Amino acid sequence: MDIFDEEEMDNLVYLSDDEGNEMAFEYLDTVEYQGNEYVVLISTDEDDDEVVILQLETLAEDDEGDDTFIAVEDESVAEAVFELFKERNKDYYNFG
């Protein structure tokens, strides 16, 4: 198991798969697309470079304004969000 310093820990998001296995992802950016906000995450597993795009939804204020993540089912939306992310971050990452 890798040990992350405190700054890196702040950027981690933990997601559970269909079988209840928890996986850690690093938060990379939030991208707005067609009036919605999406988060771009990447797996922290060195053997897995999976990028995950999730729609960000803020619950009503009576629910304390907590954020929830919704899976993006439309592949064309996920691809468009990732293209925007790549354009915004081309100076920081090598997308080869």
VOKOLPA-323507 format. One record per atom (N, C-alpha, C, O): z, x, y. Coordinates in steps of 0.2 Angstrom, whole numbers, padded with zeros to 4 digits, always signed. Each point is the difference from the previous one (the first is absolute). Layout:
N
ZXY;...
***
This chain:
96
+0000+0004-0006;+0000-0004+0006;+0000+0004+0006;+0004+0005+0001;-0008-0006+0004;+0000+0003+0006;+0005-0002+0005;+0002-0005+0000;+0001+0010+0003;+0005-0002+0005;-0003+0000+0007;-0003+0005+0002;+0003-0010+0002;-0003-0001+0006;+0006+0001+0006;+0005-0002-0001;-0007+0006+0006;+0005+0000+0006;+0000-0007+0003;-0004-0004-0001;+0009+0004+0005;+0002-0007+0003;-0006-0003+0004;-0001-0006+0000;-0003+0010+0004;-0006-0002+0004;-0005-0003-0005;-0003-0005+0001;+0002+0008-0007;-0005-0002-0005;+0002-0007-0003;-0004-0004-0001;+0011+0004+0000;+0003-0006-0003;-0001-0007+0005;-0001-0005-0003;+0000+0006+0009;-0001-0005+0005;-0007-0003-0001;-0001-0006+0002;-0003+0010-0005;-0007-0002+0000;-0002-0003-0007;-0006-0002-0002;+0011+0001-0002;-0001-0002-0007;+0001-0008-0001;+0004-0003+0003;-0009+0000-0007;+0000-0007-0001;+0000+0000-0008;-0004+0003-0003;+0009-0007+0001;+0000-0001-0008;-0003-0007-0002;+0002-0005+0003;-0006+0005-0007;-0004-0006-0003;+0001+0000-0007;+0001+0005-0004;+0000-0011+0001;+0000-0002-0007;-0006-0002-0003;-0003-0004+0003;+0001+0006-0009;-0006-0002-0003;+0002-0006-0004;+0005-0003+0000;-0010+0000-0003;+0000-0006-0004;+0006+0000-0005;+0002-0005-0003;-0001+0011+0000;+0005+0001-0005;+0007+0002+0003;+0004+0002-0004;-0003-0002+0010;+0006+0001+0003;+0001+0008+0001;+0006+0002+0002;-0011+0002-0003;+0001+0007+0002;+0000+0002+0007;-0005-0002+0003;+0010+0005+0000;+0000+0002+0007;-0004+0006+0001;+0001+0005-0003;-0006-0005+0008;-0004+0006+0002;+0001+0001+0007;+0001-0004+0004;-0001+0011-0002;+0001+0002+0007;-0007+0001+0003;-0004+0003-0003;+0004-0005+0009;-0006+0001+0004;+0002+0002+0007;+0005-0002+0003;-0009+0007+0000;+0001+0002+0007;-0004-0004+0004;-0006-0001+0000;+0009-0001+0006;-0003-0004+0005;-0004+0005+0004;+0002+0005+0002;-0009-0007-0001;-0004+0004+0004;-0002-0003+0007;+0000+0004+0005;-0001-0011-0005;-0002-0002+0007;+0000-0008-0001;+0000-0003-0005;+0000+0000+0011;-0001-0007+0000;-0007-0002+0004;-0001+0003+0006;-0003-0007-0009;-0007-0001+0003;-0001-0007+0001;+0002-0004-0004;-0004+0002+0010;-0002-0007+0002;-0007-0001-0002;-0005+0004+0002;+0004-0010-0005;-0007-0002-0002;+0000-0007+0000;+0003-0004-0004;-0008+0001+0007;-0001-0007+0001;+0006-0004+0001;+0001-0005-0003;+0003+0007+0008;+0006-0003+0002;+0006+0000-0005;+0005-0003+0002;-0005+0007-0007;+0005+0002-0004;+0002+0007+0000;-0004+0004+0001;+0010-0003-0003;+0002+0007-0001;+0001+0002-0007;+0002-0004-0004;-0004+0010+0002;+0000+0003-0007;+0003+0007+0000;-0001+0004+0005;+0005-0003-0010;+0003+0007-0001;-0004+0004-0005;-0003-0003-0005;+0002+0009+0006;-0003+0005-0004;+0005+0004-0003;+0003+0004+0003;-0003-0004-0010;+0005+0004-0004;-0004+0004-0004;-0005-0001-0003;+0009+0007+0001;-0003+0004-0006;+0005+0002-0004;+0006+0001+0002;-0007-0001-0009;+0005+0002-0005;+0003+0007+0001;-0004+0004+0003;+0010-0004-0004;+0004+0007+0001;-0001+0004-0007;+0002+0006+0000;-0005-0009-0005;-0001+0003-0006;-0005+0005+0000;-0006-0001+0002;+0007+0008-0003;-0005+0005+0001;-0006-0001-0004;-0005+0003+0002;+0006-0006-0008;-0006-0001-0004;-0004-0007+0001;-0005-0001-0003;+0007-0002+0008;-0003-0006+0002;-0001-0001+0008;+0005+0000+0003;-0011+0000-0001;-0002-0001+0007;-0002-0007+0002;-0004-0001+0004;+0007-0004-0007;-0001-0007+0001;+0002-0002+0007;+0005+0002+0002;-0010-0005+0001;+0001-0002+0007;+0001-0008-0001;-0004-0003-0003;+0009+0000+0007;+0001-0007-0001;+0000-0003+0007;+0003+0003+0005;-0007-0008-0004;+0000-0004+0006;+0004-0007-0001;-0002-0003-0004;+0006+0002+0008;+0004-0006+0000;+0000-0004+0007;+0001+0004+0005;-0001-0010-0005;+0000-0004+0006;+0007+0000+0002;+0005-0002-0004;-0003+0003+0010;+0007-0001+0003;+0001-0006+0003;-0004-0003+0004;+0009-0001-0006;+0002-0006+0003;+0007+0000+0002;+0004+0001-0004;-0003-0003+0010;+0007-0001+0002;+0002-0007-0001;-0003-0005+0003;+0009+0004-0006;+0003-0006-0001;+0002-0003+0006;+0002+0004+0005;-0001-0010-0005;+0003-0004+0006;+0006+0003+0003;+0004+0003-0004;-0003-0004+0010;+0007+0003+0003;+0006-0002-0003;+0005+0003+0000;-0005-0009-0003;+0006-0003-0003;+0001+0004-0006;+0006-0001-0003;-0011+0004+0000;+0001+0005-0006;+0002+0007+0002;-0002+0005-0003;+0004-0004+0010;+0002+0006+0002;-0007+0005+0002;+0001+0006+0001;-0007-0009-0001;-0006+0004+0001;-0001+0005-0005;-0004+0005+0002;+0006-0005-0008;-0002+0005-0005;-0007+0000-0002;-0004-0005+0001;+0001+0011-0002;-0007+0001-0002;+0000-0001-0008;+0004+0002-0004;-0010-0005+0002;-0002-0001-0007;-0007+0003+0000;-0004+0000+0004;+0003+0002-0010;-0007+0003-0002;-0003-0005-0005;+0003-0002-0004;-0010+0001+0006;-0004-0005-0004;-0006+0004-0003;-0003+0004+0004;+0002-0004-0011;-0005+0003-0003;-0007-0002+0003;-0001-0006+0002;-0004+0010+0000;-0006-0001+0002;-0005-0001-0006;-0001+0004-0003;-0001-0011+0002;-0004-0002-0006;-0007+0002+0002;-0004+0001-0005;+0002-0002+0011;-0007+0001+0002;-0002+0008+0001;+0002+0003+0005;-0006-0001-0010;-0001+0007+0000;-0004+0002+0006;+0001+0006+0003;-0005-0010+0000;-0004+0002+0006;+0005+0001+0006;-0001+0004+0005;+0006-0008-0005;+0005+0001+0006;+0004+0006-0001;+0001+0004+0005;+0001-0002-0011;+0003+0006-0002;-0004+0006+0002;+0002+0005+0003;-0008-0005-0004;-0005+0005+0001;-0001+0001+0008;+0000+0005+0002;+0000-0011+0001;-0001+0000+0008;+0006+0003+0003;-0001+0004+0005;+0007-0006-0008;+0006+0003+0003;+0000+0008-0001;+0002+0003+0004;-0003-0001-0010;+0000+0007-0002;-0005+0004+0005;+0001+0005+0002;-0007-0008-0001;-0005+0003+0004;+0003+0001+0007;-0001+0005+0003;+0004-0010+0000;+0003+0001+0006;+0006+0005+0000;+0000+0004+0005;+0004-0004-0010;+0005+0005-0001;-0003+0007+0000;+0003+0004+0004;-0008-0003-0007;-0003+0007-0001;-0003+0002+0007;+0001+0006+0002;-0004-0011+0002;-0003+0002+0006;+0006+0002+0005;-0001+0004+0004;+0006-0008-0004;+0006+0001+0004;+0004+0007-0001;+0003+0003+0004;-0004-0001-0010;+0004+0006-0003;-0004+0005-0002;+0002+0005-0004;-0008-0004+0006;-0005+0005-0002;+0002+0007+0002;-0002+0005-0003;+0006-0005+0008;+0003+0007+0003;+0006+0002-0004;+0002+0006+0000;+0001-0010-0004;+0006+0001-0004;-0001+0001-0007;+0004+0004-0003;-0009-0007+0000;-0001+0000-0007;-0007+0002-0002;-0005-0001+0004;+0004+0005-0009;-0007+0002-0003;-0002-0006-0005;+0003+0001-0006;-0007-0005+0008;-0003-0005-0005;-0005+0002-0004;-0003-0004-0005;+0000+0010+0006;-0005+0003-0005;-0005-0005-0002;-0005+0002-0003;
***
